[in-house]
Amino acid sequence: MSGLRVVPTRRHGQERLYVCLPDGRNIAWYDREAARVNLISDDHKDDVLEVLAPFLTGPVTVGPPPVPTPAELARLTLHPDDDLAPNRPGEALLIDLERDPGPTRRLRTDPRQRALTAERTVGEALDRLDGAGWHTLHSVPLPGGARIHHLAIGPAGLFAVHTLYARKQRVRIADPTVTVGRREPQPLLRRVRADADRASYALTAEVRPVLALAGPADVSVTGPVREVRILQDTDLAGLARQGGVLKPGDVEGLHAMARDRRIWERV
């Protein structure tokens, strides 16, 4: 069979090499740590071993996946164009900057660059929770051009995280407005709540809203804030220390559902 591709991935500290058909579907994967080639179907066994030959080290076991979970099967059958898991923090901004870099000389920093810095900072902090049983999706697209900056799924539940660049600036919060430095107040908390509501509708599960501030000099909150949790990027690790709400199987199942771009088209 011609056209097979080998796609390397690394998640939760484990390296895998996936073998894909020309249309993007996975038909096998090589788990280096387990020294095992897992075949979705024996029909392609010889072709899979041939394309993996340069990557195999030592003797390997070849056979069907060992008792695959529903979440694993859903991920394996998901077309790459519909899979949000590979998105990098700030993926939408990166694509926008590649398409339209803007003028080479400008008096002020492109606001997209500041937003990208914030999303990378927060996204990397959330990705570090992977070892504690968490999954984070970045730049989840919503109809109308909106997006959820980060969707964190873990034992403590689901969180729609909106990122705000505030490096060395004072942030004042009076629900629903957020004021950064000397800029005009913006009713940002309404959007943060609305994004979480849309995620809850798509996933048929409670998704809690979070506003993550990247690098603020000071944060002051006037009066109670309804529903939205306000965190600095340095505080995000605290999510992993909260009490468990979801079992590992629930986390995997919700992650498998959320990474499918198509479910977000209905919100």
PENORBEL-V466499 format. One record per residue. N is the residue number from 1. RES is the residue in one small letter. SS is DSSP state (a for helix, b for strand, c for the rest). PSI is psi in whole degrees, 0 to 359 (none if undefined). OMEGA is omega in whole degrees, -180 to 180 (999 if undefined). Layout:
# PENORBEL-V466499
n->(N,N)
res->(RES,RES)
ss->(SS,SS)
psi->(PSI,PSI)
omega->(OMEGA,OMEGA)
This chain:
# PENORBEL-V466499
n->(1,2,3,4,5,6,7,8,9,10,11,12,13,14,15,16,17,18,19,20,21,22,23,24,25,26,27,28,29,30,31,32,33,34,35,36,37,38,39,40,41,42,43,44,45,46,47,48,49,50,51,52,53,54,55,56,57,58,59,60,61,62,63,64,65,66,67,68,69,70,71,72,73,74,75,76,77,78,79,80,81,82,83,84,85,86,87,88,89,90,91,92,93,94,95,96,97,98,99,100,101,102,103,104,105,106,107,108,109,110,111,112,113,114,115,116,117,118,119,120,121,122,123,124,125,126,127,128,129,130,131,132,133,134,135,136,137,138,139,140,141,142,143,144,145,146,147,148,149,150,151,152,153,154,155,156,157,158,159,160,161,162,163,164,165,166,167,168,169,170,171,172,173,174,175,176,177,178,179,180,181,182,183,184,185,186,187,188,189,190,191,192,193,194,195,196,197,198,199,200,201,202,203,204,205,206,207,208,209,210,211,212,213,214,215,216,217,218,219,220,221,222,223,224,225,226,227,228,229,230,231,232,233,234,235,236,237,238,239,240,241,242,243,244,245,246,247,248,249,250,251,252,253,254,255,256,257,258,259,260,261,262,263,264,265,266,267)
res->(m,s,g,l,r,v,v,p,t,r,r,h,g,q,e,r,l,y,v,c,l,p,d,g,r,n,i,a,w,y,d,r,e,a,a,r,v,n,l,i,s,d,d,h,k,d,d,v,l,e,v,l,a,p,f,l,t,g,p,v,t,v,g,p,p,p,v,p,t,p,a,e,l,a,r,l,t,l,h,p,d,d,d,l,a,p,n,r,p,g,e,a,l,l,i,d,l,e,r,d,p,g,p,t,r,r,l,r,t,d,p,r,q,r,a,l,t,a,e,r,t,v,g,e,a,l,d,r,l,d,g,a,g,w,h,t,l,h,s,v,p,l,p,g,g,a,r,i,h,h,l,a,i,g,p,a,g,l,f,a,v,h,t,l,y,a,r,k,q,r,v,r,i,a,d,p,t,v,t,v,g,r,r,e,p,q,p,l,l,r,r,v,r,a,d,a,d,r,a,s,y,a,l,t,a,e,v,r,p,v,l,a,l,a,g,p,a,d,v,s,v,t,g,p,v,r,e,v,r,i,l,q,d,t,d,l,a,g,l,a,r,q,g,g,v,l,k,p,g,d,v,e,g,l,h,a,m,a,r,d,r,r,i,w,e,r,v)
ss->(c,c,c,c,b,b,b,b,b,b,b,c,c,b,b,b,b,b,b,b,c,c,c,c,c,b,b,b,b,b,b,c,c,c,c,b,b,b,b,c,c,a,a,a,a,a,a,a,a,a,a,a,a,a,a,c,c,c,c,c,b,b,b,b,c,c,c,c,c,a,a,a,a,a,a,a,c,c,c,a,a,a,b,c,c,c,c,c,c,c,a,a,a,a,a,a,a,a,a,c,c,c,c,c,c,c,c,c,c,c,a,a,a,a,a,a,a,a,a,a,a,a,a,a,a,a,a,a,a,a,a,a,c,c,b,b,b,b,b,b,b,c,a,a,a,c,b,b,b,b,b,b,b,b,c,c,b,b,b,b,b,b,b,b,b,c,c,c,c,b,b,b,b,b,c,c,b,b,b,b,c,c,c,c,c,b,c,a,a,a,a,a,a,a,a,a,a,a,a,a,a,a,a,c,c,c,b,b,b,b,b,b,b,b,c,c,c,b,b,b,b,c,c,c,c,c,c,c,b,b,b,b,a,a,a,a,a,a,a,a,a,c,c,c,c,c,c,a,a,a,a,a,a,a,a,a,a,a,c,b,a,a,a,a,a,a,c)
psi->(129,158,0,142,148,122,113,143,158,115,137,35,3,135,133,149,115,142,123,145,167,332,3,350,141,137,351,163,149,118,106,316,320,353,50,136,117,123,129,326,138,345,330,16,308,319,321,314,326,316,334,348,316,344,345,136,111,186,143,155,138,130,185,159,140,103,70,142,160,323,320,318,320,319,320,328,359,129,139,326,339,359,118,349,323,352,133,158,128,23,314,322,321,315,318,319,327,322,323,84,342,178,146,331,126,149,327,153,137,124,335,327,320,317,322,318,317,315,324,317,311,318,319,324,320,323,333,350,356,319,345,17,23,155,141,128,141,148,59,116,141,151,146,7,357,171,156,121,314,137,110,130,121,188,330,358,201,139,126,112,119,131,140,126,126,31,121,27,156,135,126,129,125,96,124,9,151,129,125,119,230,9,165,144,143,140,57,327,334,317,319,317,319,320,318,322,319,322,320,321,317,321,356,45,156,126,123,140,141,134,117,119,125,108,34,152,327,146,124,137,122,115,173,149,122,118,320,130,132,119,149,160,332,351,356,334,339,340,326,347,1,161,151,134,323,142,158,320,324,319,313,318,318,324,317,323,314,332,351,112,328,332,340,350,346,3,none)
omega->(179,175,178,180,175,-177,179,175,175,180,178,177,-179,180,176,174,180,176,-174,171,178,180,176,-179,177,177,179,170,-180,178,-176,-176,-180,-177,-176,172,-178,-177,173,179,178,-177,-175,-172,-176,-179,180,-179,179,-177,179,-173,-179,-175,-176,179,-180,-179,179,173,-179,179,179,178,180,178,-179,177,175,179,179,179,179,-180,-178,-177,-178,179,-179,-180,-178,-175,-179,-175,-180,-179,175,172,-178,-176,-178,179,178,180,-180,180,177,-180,-177,-177,-177,-179,-178,178,177,-178,-178,178,176,-179,178,179,177,178,179,177,-180,-178,177,-179,-179,-179,179,177,179,179,180,177,-177,-178,179,176,-179,169,176,173,-177,177,179,-175,176,177,179,178,177,177,171,-176,180,174,-179,-178,-178,-178,-179,179,-178,-177,172,-172,175,-175,179,178,-178,-173,176,180,177,179,178,-175,174,-173,11,-172,175,-180,179,180,-179,180,179,176,178,180,-171,-176,175,180,-179,178,-179,178,179,178,179,178,178,179,-178,-173,-176,179,-180,176,-176,-177,178,170,-179,-178,-178,172,-179,175,-178,179,176,-178,179,179,-179,176,-176,170,-171,174,180,-179,169,-177,180,-178,-172,178,179,178,-178,-179,179,180,-178,175,-178,173,-180,179,178,178,-179,-179,179,177,179,179,-173,-177,179,-178,-173,-177,-178,-180,-175,-177,999)
